[in-house]
Amino acid sequence: MTVEIRNPANPDEVVGSFPTLATDEVPSVIEAARKAQREWAKTPQPERGRIVDGFLNGLQARTEDIARSITREMGKIIGESRGEVNKALGEGRATTRRASAPIGEVLPSQKPGTVTYSTRRPRGVIVGINPWNFPFSTPVRKTIPALVYGNAIVLKPSISTPGAAFIMQEVADATLPRGIFQIANGSGNLGAALTSAAGVDGISFTGSVGVGRIVAQAAAANLTEISLELGGKNPVILHDASDLDAALDQIYAAAFAVCGQRCTAISRVIVRRELEAQVVDGLAKRAKAAQIGDGLDPATNIGPLSGEKARSDVAGFVDRAVAAGAHVAAGGKLIEQNGGYFYAPTILSEVTPDMEVARDEVFGPVLAVIPYDTPDEALHICNDVEFGLSACLYSEQTPMVERFLAEAESGMLHVNSGSFPEDHAPFVGVKNSSLGVGGSNGASTLHFYTQEHTVFRKGQA
C-alpha cells in the first residue's frame, strides 16, 4: 500500500506518494536489523563514527531536497526547513565527534591481582518513533547516536511527513552497511506493532503525552528501555530587560517559529505587571506584521498549520480562552488562502493562570500573556503545569536569575535568550515532558544507546 501526501498550504496539491509497511512484516524487519547489528557492533567505535560521518556528508549533499520535502509536507517556511537540516547535521556531527571518547571507568579493586572496570556495549535494535513537525531533525537525533554506539535502528516517520526519512534511506543505502538503518512507514497500528515487537532493545519516542503513555505501557510488557520526549507548555518570565525590543524579538521568534508547532515553543509570557502593557503592544505589533502564506514563498514568515484538525484545535483554544475572559490583542482568526490551513499569529492578553490556554499545550501560533506582581508568583505560575520541557527568563538581576535556575521545573533553562537548544547539549525534560534519559547529545544519550557492564578480571597466576 501507499500513502498520498498533500501540501497543507494548498491541499489540492499532491506532493508525494510513499509505500507503507504492513504490521505482519514487522518481525522480519526486526530480524534483519538484529542480524545486521551483530556485524555492525564488531566495527570499532571510532571507525563507526567515521562511517556515520560519511552518511552525514551524503545527507548534507541532499539539503535542498530534504528542506523542500519538509516545507511541502508540513508547511514550515523554507528557511526554517533549511535551518532544521543544518541543525540536525550539526547535532549529528557533535555525536560522531564523541566516537573516540571514553565510555567506561577503571575502579580500584577490593581483591589483589584483579582489575575492575566498567564498559558499555551496544543496546541492540532501536525503534525510533518520530513526529510530523520535525521530520528530519528528530529522526537524525535518534539515528546518529544509535549507529555510532553500535546499534541498528528501525525508524518510523510520521505517516503525514515521510519524505525526509525516505531520502535518509536512499543515502543510507549508499553509505551504510545494509540493514542497520531501515524505514518503517505506516499508521499508528504500525507504531504499536513496532513498540511491542519481540527483539526490540530500546524505543525512542517523540510525540504527545497520551501516545507516550501507550508506548511506555507497550515497552513495559517486554521490559524494553525507553526514551520519551513529550509535550511542553513552555514559559518565559519577563522580569526586566535593558533592551525590551530585543527581548520581544527573541520571544516572538521562539513562540511563532514553525507556526508555534514546536515542543519547545514559548507559549506563555509571564510578565511583571509594570511591563504588561508594553509587552502586549510590542508582541501584537509583531504578530500583525506577519506575512502568512506558502512556505516556499520567500516573502512568507509564517506558514500553515499541519492540517485541518490542527487548525480547528487552535481555533477552539482561542475561542474558549475568549469565552473565559481573555482578550485577543492580535490574530484570533482563520486566514483563507488557497484552501490552506492558515491561522493568524495570536496574542492573548488578560489571561489568568487557571485558564485552559495557560495550562494545556496548544501546539499552534498562540501566545498567552500572564501578569505577575512578585517573583514568588512568577515562579509559581511557571511551574504550575504538568509539563517541564523548556523555560526562559529575561532578567539582569542576579537574585532573580539564581532563583530561576534553582527553582524552575524544566529540563532546559534559558536566561536572556529564546528557547532554541544548542547542537551539542542534552535535550531533556522533566515531569510529563519526558521519561527515561534525554536525547540529542551528552552522557544521557550514551546511557540510552548502550548498556553498562562491569568487569572483574583477575590476572593469570
N, C-alpha and C positions, 0 to 999 in steps of 0.2 A: 504494500500500500504506500501511497504518497500523501503528503500534506501540502496544501497550497497556502502561500503566504501573501498577504496584501499590505499595501502601504497605508499606515494609519493617517497620513496626511492626505491621501486620495484613495479611499478604499476600493475604487473601481480598478485600480492598477494592481495586477498580479506581479509580484517581484521575484517569485521563485516557487519551485516545487521540489520537495525533498522526500527521500524514502524513509519509511518508519520500520522499526523492529517489532516483531511480534513477541508477546510475553513468553511463548514457548521456545523462543530462540535464546533466552537469557542464559540457561545452563551452558550451552555451547560457547557463548561469548565469554563467560567467566572461566570456563575450562581453557580456552585459547589464551586468555590473559594469564592464567596460572602457569601454563606451560612456558610462555614467553618470559614471564617474570623470573622463573628459576634460572634461566640462562642470563638474563639481564643482571641479576644480582651478583653473578660471578665477575662482572666487569668492575674493575677497581673504581671507587667512587670519584676520584679526580678525573678519570677517563670518562665516566658517565657525565660529569659536568661539562667536559669538552664536547661530547656528542650532543648534549642538550643545547649548548651554545649554538651549534650548527642548526638545530631545529629553530631556535630563536632568530637566527640570521635569515632562515627561509621565511619565517613569518614576517620579519621586517620588510623583506622584499615584496610582500603582498599587502603592505599597509593600506594602500588606497583601496584595493579590492575589499579588504575587511571593513574599512571605515564606511564605504558606500553601502555595503551589506547591512551594517548596523543601522545606519540612518534610514534606509528604505524599509527595514523590517520593524523597527521600534520607534523611529521618529526623531531621535535627538539630532541636533544640528550637526552638520558635517565637521565643524571644528571640534565639537565635543567628542565625536566619534574618532577623529584622528588623535585627539588627546587621550582617549581611552586606550587605543592601540599602543601609543608611545609609553603611557604609564605602565601598562601591563608588561611591555617588553623590559622596562626599567626594573620592575619588581622581579621579573624572571631572571634578569642578569644579576640582581642582588643575591638571588638564591644560588645561581651557579657559581658565584664567587665564594660561596661557603663550602663548596665541594671538597676543598682540602683542609677545612677547619677541623679541630679536634672534636670527637663525638663521644668521648668517654673520659674516665679519670682513673689514675692509679691510687690505690688505697693502701695504707700501712696494714700489713697482715698481722694477725694475732698469733700466727704459727711460724716457727723458724723454717727457713728454706722454702717459703711459699710466697708467690707473687699474687696479690689480689687486685683485680681491676674490674671496671665496668666497661662495657662496649655496647654498641647498638647495631641491630640488624634490620633490614627492610621489613616492613609490616606484611607486605604481600600484594594482594589485589585490592585496589582502592576503587570505590564507586564515587563519582563526583556528580552531584545533582545541582543544576545551575539555574539561575533566574533569568527572566527575559530582559531586565533593564541594563545589565552589563554583559552582553552575550559573548564578549571576547575576554575582558579582563578577569572576570570571575573564573571561567574555565582555565585560563593561564595560571591564575593564582593557585588553583588546585593541581594542575598538571605538572608544572615545573618542579616543585619540591617532591612530588610523588616520584617522578622519574630520577631526579638527582639522587634521591636516597634509596633507589634500587627497586621501586615498586612498578607494577603495571597499573594502568588506570583505564577504567571504563567510564566515559564521560557522557552524561545525559544533558544535552542542551534543553532550554525551554522549547517546547514544540512551536511556539509562536515566533522565535528568533533563532533558527538553527544555522543560518548561513555561515556565520563566522566559524562555528565549530566544524562545519564540513570543509572549510578552507584549511583549518588546522589539520584535519585528517589528510588532506591532499599533501600538505607539507610534511606531515609525519611519515607518510608512505615513502617519501623521497629521502628522508634524513634519519629515520629511527628504525631500529630492528622491528620487524613485523610482529604485531600482537601486543606490544607494550602500551600502545595508545589506540583505543577503539571508541568510535562514536556509537551511542545507542539512542536513536531519536524516536520519540513517541510521547504518548499521553501520560496522565497520572498513573494509569494502570501499569505502564512500563516502569515508572519510578518505583511503584510498590513492589513489583517483581524483582527489581534490582536490589532494593534495600533489604529485602527478606531472603535473598538467594543464599544458598549454601556456598561456601567457598569465598565469600567476601570478607576481607580482614579489616577494612576501615571504610567509613562513609563520611564524606564531606558534603554538607548540605547548606545551601544559601537560599533563603526564602522566608515565608511567613511563619509566625509563631505557631499557628494552627497546624500547618503541614509539618513543621519541625517536631511537634509533639508526636505526630503519627510516625515520622521517621525514627524518633527515639524509641518508640514502642517496638517497631519492627526490628531495630538493631538489638534491643534488649533480649529479644527472643533467642538470638544467636550469640549473645554476649559480644557483639561487634563494637569495636572502638568507633566513636563518633566525634565529629566536629561540626557544630551547628552555628551558623551566623544568621541571626533572625532580624526582627524589626527594630525600629527606633522611633523615639519621639524627642528629637534632639533639641536642647535648649541653647540659647545664648543669653548670658546675663550681661546686660549693658549697664555697667555701674558708672563709668566715667570714660572719657576719651578726649585726648588733646586735639584730635582731628576727627570730629564726628562724621564728616562726609566720607572720609576714607574708611572708617569703621562700617558705615552703612553700605558702602560699595561692596565690602567683603561679605557682610551679612546677606545682602541681596543675592550676590553670586552664589553663596553657599546654600541659600534657600531655593533658588529657582534654576540652578543648573539641572540639565536633563528634565526640565519641566517639573522639578520637585520630586522626580521619581528615583531618588537615591536613598538607600537606607541610612546614610549619614547626612542627609539634607537637614538644615536647620528648619524647624517648623514652629518654634516658639521663641519670641523675643521677650525676655523678662527684663523690663527696663525700669530704671529708677524713675519715680514718678515725676521728678522735676524735668526729665528729658523726654517724657512720653509724647507730648505734642510734636516736638521737633522730629522725633523718630518716626512717628506715624506719617507725618507730612513728607519726610525725606524718602521713606520706603514707598509711599503711594506715588510720589513723583516718578520714581524709577520704574515702578510697575506700569504706570500709564504710558511710559515711553517705549515699552517693549514692542519689538517687531515680531509678530506671530505669523508663522507660515511653514511651508515645506522646509525640512531640514537641509535639503540640497541647495536651497536658495541662499546665496551668500549674505543677503540682507537680513535673513531671519536670525533672531537671537533666542527665540523660544519656539520649539516645535510642538507637535501634537502630543496628547496622551496616547497610551499604547492601544486603546480600543474603546468601544462604546461603553462597556461596563465600567472601565476606569473613569471615563468622563462622568458617567452617571453617578458613580460613587462620590467623586469630588463635589459635584453639584449638590448632592444630598447633604454632605458635611456642611457646606456653606449655608444652605437653606435652613438646616436645623440650628446652626450657630446663630443666624439672624433671628430665628424664632425664639431663641433663648436669651436674646438681648445684645448680641454682638452687632457692630456697625461695619458695613462694607466701606472702607476708605478708598479702595481701588479694586477693579475687576468684579468678581462675583457673577460672571455671566458666561454663557456659551458663545463661541465665535463660529459663525457659519462661513466655511471656506472649502469648496470642492468636496463637501461631504465629510471632511476630515474631523478628527476627534480633538478639536481645539477648545481650550478653556482659558480665559484671561487670567494672567497672574493676579492673585488676590491678596490684599492686605486687610485683615480684620482687626479692628480696634474694639475697646470696651469688652475685651474677653476676660472672663474670670477663670481661675484655675480649675473650677469644678465642671466647666463645660466640656462636652464630648470633644470638641475641636482642639481643646487644650490637653487632652489626655490620650486620645486614640490616634493611631498612625493614619494620616490622610493619604499619603503617597501621591501627592499632586502639588500643583502650584498655589499653595495656600499657606500664608504666614500669619500666625496669631500673635498679637501684641498684648502683653500682660504687664501691668504696672506693679511695682512694689515700693515699700517705704523703708525697709530695713534689710541689712544683709541676711539676718536670720530668715526673714520672709522669702527673700530671693532664693536662698539655698533650699528652703522647704519646697517651694514651687518647682525648682529644678529637679528635685529628687522624687517628688510625689507622683510618680507614674510607674508603670510596670516595666518600662524599658530602661536600658543603661548602656547605649552604644557610644555616642559621642556627645560632648558638651563643650561649650565655649564660654570664655569670659573676656570682656573688654574692661580693663581697669589698669591704672598705673599706680594704684595704692597697694603697697606690699602686704598689709594685713589682709586685704580682700583677696589678693592672689593666693596667699598662703592658705586661707580658709577654703577657697575653691579647690585647690589641689589636694587638700586633705579630706574634704567632705563631699565633693560632687560624685554622685554614684553613677559613673560612666567609665567604660573601658578606655576611651581615648579622650584626653583632656587638652584643649587648645586655649592658649592665652594670647589675646590680642591678634587672633588670626581666625579665618574661617575653618570649616570642618572638612578640610581636604587632607587625607593622610599621606605620609611620605612613602616612597617606594620601598625603603629598606626596613621600615618599622613594623612591629607586630600590629595586626589588625584584630582588635579584641573588644569584647563587650562583656557586660555583667547583667545580672537579673535576667529578665526574659529576652534579652538581646543575644544571648549566647549560651551554649552548653558545650562542654569539652574544651579542648585547647583552642587557642586563637589560630588565625590563618595568616597568610601572606609571607611574613619573614620572622626571623628571630628564633630563639630556643624553643618556643612553643610549637613551631612548625616541625622542627626536628623530632619533638616528642610525639607528635601525632603520626608522622610518616615512618617512624622507626619504633622498634621495641627494645627495651633495655634488657641486657643480660649481665650477670655478674660472674666472673671467672675466678676460681681459686686454683692456682697452678703450683703444684709442688715440684721442685727440681728433682732430677734423676739422682739417685744415690751413687 
